[in-house]
Amino acid sequence: MSSADPWEYTLYIPNDVRAVTVARRTLRLILTMHGLIRLTDTAELLAAELVSNAVRHTKGPAALRVRWSAGVLRIGAWDADREPPLPPGELEVLGEAGRGLALVAACADLWGWQPLARHGNRGKYVWCELAAA
């Protein structure tokens, strides 16, 4: 498999703050094995923010999804809460809490969210993208 071939991984995680570290280390291993080490530091930071939000602000399970296609790395976190994330501008007034999505918006090439109701999973999927170039 070359780095041009598309691939996707999903890591289902419990609602546990230790899951953030597990997600970061898993992502680092995935990117290293696929020859994308140059994206690792930024990707880890973004994944940690997304997974941290999913674990911190919801009560149910969550998942980290990592997809590579056409030179773009998409990192996303699913959680069971249907409420949309607040836009980064609105979160800044919260002080220390709420800076994660502002960081995602600043470091990612693109980010967004969508409601999700498929395969029995309900909730939302918050994602961001990094281009390899």
N, C-alpha and C positions, 0 to 999 in steps of 0.2 A: 504494500500500500504506500503510495507516495503522499507527500503533504498536499498535493492538489486534489486528492480524492476526498469526497465529503464523508464525515463521520459524526456520530452523536452519542453522548453518554448521559444517563440520568442516575443521580445518587439520591435515594430516598433517605431522609434523615428524621430523627425524632425531634420533638420540641425540647431541646436541651442546648444550652449555650456552648457546650463542648463540640456540638455539631459544626460550629463555625470553623474550628481548627481542622476537623476531619475534612470538611469541604475544601478548605484551602490546600491542604496537603494532597488530597485526591486530585484537585485541579492541576497542581504543579506536576504531579506524576503523569497525568494525561498529556499535558502540553510538552513535557520533556520527551515522552515516548513518541510523540508525533512530530518531533523536530521543531517545535514552536517556542523554544526556551526564551526567545527575545520578547515574547508577549507575557511571560509568566508574572513578572512583578506587578504590572498594571492589572492583569487579569485576576490575580490573587486579591488585590485590594478591592476590586469591583465585586468579585464573588463574595468576599467577606462582608461587605456592606449589604448586599442583597440578601444573603442568608441570615445575617444578623437581624435585619428587619423582619424577615419571615419568622424567625424564632422568637424574637423579643416582643413582637406586637400581635402575635396570634397564639392560640392555645393548642392547635392541632399539629399534625405532622407537616413536613415541608419537603421540598426536593430542590436539588441543584441540577440544572440541565446545561450541558455544554455542547455546542454544535459548531462544526467547521464546514463551511461551504463557500466556494468561489472567492477564497482569500479573505473571508470575514469570519471572525470568532464571535459567536453569540453566547453570552452567559446569561442565564435566567434563574430566578427562584420562584417556585410555586409555593403558595400557602393556601390554607382553607378559608381564609377571610375574604369575603366578597367586596369589602370596602376598598375603594381605590386609594392609592398612596397620595398624600398631599403633594402638590407641586413644590419643588425645592425652594422657591421664593417664599412660600407660606410657612415652610418649616423653619426658616432661619430665625423667626421670632421666638421659637421655642428654646433658644439657647443651645446648650450642649447637646441635647437630644435633637434629632431631626436633621443633622448635618450630612447624614449618609447619602441621601439622594442628591444633594447639592454636589457632593464629591463625585458621585456617579456621573452626573450631568457634566461636570468639569473634565473628567478623565476619559470618558467614553466618546466614541465618534457619534453615537446615536443611542438613545434609550427610550423606553416607553413601558407601557403595561397594557394588559388586556384581561377582561374577565375570562374565566375558564370554566367550562362545564363539559368535559368529555372523559371517556373511560372511567366514569364514576367519580372523577375528581372535580370538585367544585371549589371555586375560590378565584384567585387571580394569579397572573404570571407577570412578574416584573423582570424586564430584560435590558441588556445593553450590548453594544457591538463594538468590536475593535477590528479595524482593518489591518492586515498584515503589512501593507506598504506604508 
